[in-house]
Amino acid sequence: MDYVSALVPPIAMAAFFIALVVTIVKSQGGSNKAKEDAVVDAVIARAEAAQQQK
C-alpha cells in the first residue's frame, strides 16, 4: 500500500495543474479580454502620466 500513498500527491498535483490550465485557457478572449485590456491600458496610462510629471 506504500505505492498508493506515494502516487496520490503527484496525481493530485497533476489534476490541479490541469484544472488551472483549463481555467486560464477558458478565461482568454471573449468579454473577459475587453475588460483585461481596459485594465492594462489604464495602468499603462497611469504609469506614463506619473513618469511625465517627474
SETI-847604 format. One record per residue: x, y, z of N, C-alpha, C in turn; residue in three letters. Coordinates in nm, 4 decimals, padded with zeros to 6 digits, m for minus. Layout:
! SETI-847604
TORGU      n_c1      n_c2      n_c3     ca_c1     ca_c2     ca_c3      c_c1      c_c2      c_c3  type
TORGU         X         Y         Z         X         Y         Z         X         Y         Z   ALA
...
END
This chain:
! SETI-847604
TORGU      n_c1      n_c2      n_c3     ca_c1     ca_c2     ca_c3      c_c1      c_c2      c_c3  type
TORGU   00.0808  m00.1206   00.0000   00.0000   00.0000   00.0000   00.0846   00.1262   00.0000   MET
TORGU   00.2154   00.1120   00.0191   00.3013   00.2304   00.0169   00.3011   00.2966  m00.1207   ASP
TORGU   00.2862   00.2173  m00.2248   00.2866   00.2753  m00.3587   00.1654   00.3653  m00.3809   TYR
TORGU   00.0536   00.3348  m00.3163  m00.0653   00.4199  m00.3303  m00.0400   00.5550  m00.2655   VAL
TORGU   00.0154   00.5546  m00.1451   00.0432   00.6820  m00.0771   00.1539   00.7598  m00.1477   SER
TORGU   00.2400   00.6903  m00.2206   00.3448   00.7590  m00.2963   00.2904   00.8211  m00.4248   ALA
TORGU   00.1844   00.7645  m00.4805   00.1305   00.8150  m00.6068   00.0232   00.9219  m00.5891   LEU
TORGU  m00.0404   00.9290  m00.4733  m00.1515   01.0227  m00.4551  m00.1087   01.1691  m00.4703   VAL
TORGU  m00.0005   01.2148  m00.4051   00.0356   01.3570  m00.4207   00.0649   01.3989  m00.5657   PRO
TORGU   00.1440   01.3233  m00.6439   00.1666   01.3652  m00.7821   00.0387   01.3664  m00.8658   PRO
TORGU  m00.0490   01.2695  m00.8422  m00.1743   01.2654  m00.9180  m00.2622   01.3840  m00.8811   ILE
TORGU  m00.2668   01.4179  m00.7525  m00.3464   01.5328  m00.7084  m00.2908   01.6619  m00.7664   ALA
TORGU  m00.1580   01.6767  m00.7661  m00.0970   01.7981  m00.8223  m00.1201   01.8062  m00.9732   MET
TORGU  m00.1132   01.6937  m01.0420  m00.1378   01.6927  m01.1861  m00.2820   01.7327  m01.2160   ALA
TORGU  m00.3763   01.6832  m01.1389  m00.5171   01.7194  m01.1596  m00.5384   01.8681  m01.1344   ALA
TORGU  m00.4764   01.9208  m01.0292  m00.4875   02.0639  m01.0008  m00.4276   02.1464  m01.1136   PHE
TORGU  m00.3112   02.1054  m01.1643  m00.2446   02.1790  m01.2720  m00.3295   02.1779  m01.3991   PHE
TORGU  m00.3880   02.0639  m01.4309  m00.4735   02.0546  m01.5499  m00.5949   02.1466  m01.5347   ILE
TORGU  m00.6553   02.1472  m01.4152  m00.7704   02.2351  m01.3908  m00.7294   02.3812  m01.4022   ALA
TORGU  m00.6108   02.4155  m01.3543  m00.5615   02.5535  m01.3637  m00.5422   02.5946  m01.5091   LEU
TORGU  m00.4811   02.5082  m01.5888  m00.4592   02.5384  m01.7304  m00.5918   02.5543  m01.8036   VAL
TORGU  m00.6869   02.4668  m01.7759  m00.8181   02.4758  m01.8405  m00.8865   02.6072  m01.8038   VAL
TORGU  m00.8781   02.6470  m01.6778  m00.9375   02.7733  m01.6339  m00.8723   02.8920  m01.7033   THR
TORGU  m00.7404   02.8909  m01.7144  m00.6694   03.0012  m01.7810  m00.7084   03.0081  m01.9280   ILE
TORGU  m00.7138   02.8951  m01.9947  m00.7489   02.8934  m02.1372  m00.8920   02.9423  m02.1578   VAL
TORGU  m00.9848   02.9003  m02.0717  m01.1239   02.9422  m02.0862  m01.1423   03.0906  m02.0594   LYS
TORGU  m01.0570   03.1498  m01.9761  m01.0739   03.2909  m01.9423  m01.0116   03.3834  m02.0467   SER
TORGU  m00.9444   03.3283  m02.1457  m00.8839   03.4101  m02.2506  m00.9879   03.4438  m02.3564   GLN
TORGU  m00.9828   03.5654  m02.4053  m01.0738   03.6057  m02.5120  m01.2128   03.6370  m02.4623   GLY
TORGU  m01.3020   03.6651  m02.5551  m01.4407   03.6945  m02.5207  m01.4560   03.8255  m02.4462   GLY
TORGU  m01.5580   03.8326  m02.3620  m01.5845   03.9563  m02.2882  m01.4764   03.9829  m02.1850   SER
TORGU  m01.4124   03.8782  m02.1350  m01.3058   03.8984  m02.0377  m01.1866   03.9704  m02.0999   ASN
TORGU  m01.1610   03.9451  m02.2265  m01.0467   04.0075  m02.2933  m01.0618   04.1582  m02.2964   LYS
TORGU  m01.1800   04.2072  m02.3243  m01.2015   04.3521  m02.3292  m01.1793   04.4140  m02.1918   ALA
TORGU  m01.2263   04.3494  m02.0867  m01.2070   04.4014  m01.9511  m01.0597   04.4008  m01.9132   LYS
TORGU  m00.9895   04.2919  m01.9446  m00.8478   04.2832  m01.9115  m00.7683   04.3870  m01.9888   GLU
TORGU  m00.7996   04.4055  m02.1169  m00.7297   04.5050  m02.1969  m00.7531   04.6456  m02.1422   ASP
TORGU  m00.8742   04.6743  m02.0981  m00.9047   04.8064  m02.0428  m00.8262   04.8306  m01.9146   ALA
TORGU  m00.8151   04.7298  m01.8317  m00.7392   04.7447  m01.7066  m00.5920   04.7686  m01.7369   VAL
TORGU  m00.5361   04.6927  m01.8293  m00.3947   04.7093  m01.8648  m00.3713   04.8469  m01.9246   VAL
TORGU  m00.4594   04.8918  m02.0132  m00.4454   05.0246  m02.0725  m00.4507   05.1338  m01.9659   ASP
TORGU  m00.5384   05.1194  m01.8667  m00.5483   05.2186  m01.7596  m00.4210   05.2229  m01.6761   ALA
TORGU  m00.3642   05.1064  m01.6461  m00.2411   05.1010  m01.5669  m00.1260   05.1636  m01.6442   VAL
TORGU  m00.1169   05.1344  m01.7727  m00.0094   05.1922  m01.8549  m00.0247   05.3436  m01.8640   ILE
TORGU  m00.1475   05.3913  m01.8832  m00.1706   05.5355  m01.8915  m00.1333   05.6027  m01.7608   ALA
TORGU  m00.1683   05.5411  m01.6481  m00.1358   05.5995  m01.5184   00.0165   05.6037  m01.4984   ARG
TORGU   00.0862   05.4986  m01.5396   00.2324   05.4947  m01.5256   00.2970   05.6000  m01.6140   ALA
TORGU   00.2473   05.6166  m01.7362   00.3038   05.7180  m01.8248   00.2782   05.8584  m01.7723   GLU
TORGU   00.1597   05.8822  m01.7158   00.1292   06.0134  m01.6603   00.2179   06.0432  m01.5411   ALA
TORGU   00.2439   05.9459  m01.4576   00.3299   05.9661  m01.3424   00.4729   05.9920  m01.3859   ALA
TORGU   00.5146   05.9266  m01.4934   00.6508   05.9448  m01.5417   00.6687   06.0846  m01.6016   GLN
TORGU   00.5658   06.1368  m01.6692   00.5749   06.2684  m01.7312   00.5730   06.3794  m01.6266   GLN
TORGU   00.5142   06.3549  m01.5101   00.5087   06.4557  m01.4066   00.6420   06.4749  m01.3374   GLN
TORGU   00.7315   06.3795  m01.3491   00.8622   06.3904  m01.2819   00.9523   06.4905  m01.3482   LYS
END
